[in-house]
Amino acid sequence: MSDVLTDLVPLVAEVSRTRPHEVTGSSRFEQLAEWGSMAALRLLAEVEPRWNVRLDLRRYLATETVAELADVIAQERLRSA
């Protein structure tokens, strides 16, 4: 598991008000208990400063799984370095 994914999983659990053990890299955002547009915005607001990245909103909203988002964050970190 990547460092980004390791840190992202509990953050997604917190934002979506889902039990941490229920969130994995393969978790689909749309299937999380409290997932919706506000949770998506809260997560984005946490992700960008935590990893010092600016994510394209369309690309961010198109991610379907936690692992996919971790990959997007990692790619953006490399691009920004």
C-alpha positions as CSV (number, residue, x, y, z in Angstrom):
1,M,0.0,0.0,0.0
2,S,1.4,3.4,-1.0
3,D,2.1,6.0,1.7
4,V,-0.6,8.2,0.2
5,L,-3.2,5.4,0.3
6,T,-2.2,4.5,3.8
7,D,-2.9,8.1,5.0
8,L,-5.9,8.6,2.7
9,V,-8.0,5.6,3.9
10,P,-8.6,6.9,7.4
11,L,-9.2,10.4,6.1
12,V,-11.9,9.1,3.7
13,A,-13.4,7.2,6.6
14,E,-13.5,10.3,8.8
15,V,-15.0,12.5,6.1
16,S,-17.6,9.9,5.0
17,R,-18.4,9.0,8.6
18,T,-17.6,5.4,7.8
19,R,-15.9,2.9,10.2
20,P,-12.2,2.9,9.3
21,H,-12.1,-0.9,8.9
22,E,-14.8,-0.6,6.2
23,V,-12.7,1.7,4.0
24,T,-10.0,0.2,1.7
25,G,-8.3,1.1,-1.5
26,S,-11.0,-0.6,-3.5
27,S,-13.8,1.2,-1.7
28,R,-16.0,3.1,-4.2
29,F,-16.9,6.6,-3.0
30,E,-20.5,6.3,-4.2
31,Q,-21.0,3.3,-1.9
32,L,-19.7,5.0,1.3
33,A,-22.4,5.6,3.9
34,E,-22.4,9.4,4.1
35,W,-20.9,10.2,0.7
36,G,-22.3,13.1,-1.3
37,S,-21.2,16.4,-2.8
38,M,-20.5,18.0,0.5
39,A,-18.3,15.0,1.7
40,A,-16.5,15.2,-1.7
41,L,-15.7,18.9,-1.1
42,R,-14.7,18.3,2.5
43,L,-12.3,15.6,1.3
44,L,-10.8,17.8,-1.4
45,A,-10.3,20.6,1.2
46,E,-8.4,18.1,3.4
47,V,-6.4,16.5,0.6
48,E,-4.9,19.6,-1.1
49,P,-3.1,21.1,1.9
50,R,-2.2,17.8,3.4
51,W,-0.3,16.7,0.3
52,N,0.5,20.2,-1.0
53,V,-1.3,19.6,-4.3
54,R,-3.9,21.3,-6.5
55,L,-6.2,18.7,-8.1
56,D,-8.2,19.4,-11.2
57,L,-11.8,19.4,-10.0
58,R,-13.1,17.3,-12.9
59,R,-10.4,14.7,-12.5
60,Y,-11.0,14.6,-8.8
61,L,-14.7,14.1,-9.1
62,A,-14.2,11.4,-11.8
63,T,-12.2,9.2,-9.4
64,E,-14.3,6.2,-8.4
65,T,-12.2,4.5,-5.7
66,V,-9.9,5.5,-2.8
67,A,-6.9,3.9,-4.5
68,E,-7.6,5.8,-7.7
69,L,-7.6,9.0,-5.8
70,A,-4.4,8.1,-4.0
71,D,-2.8,7.5,-7.5
72,V,-4.1,10.9,-8.7
73,I,-2.5,12.6,-5.6
74,A,0.8,10.7,-6.1
75,Q,0.9,11.7,-9.7
76,E,0.2,15.3,-8.9
77,R,2.9,15.3,-6.2
78,L,5.4,14.0,-8.8
79,R,4.3,16.6,-11.4
80,S,4.6,19.4,-8.9
81,A,8.1,18.4,-7.6
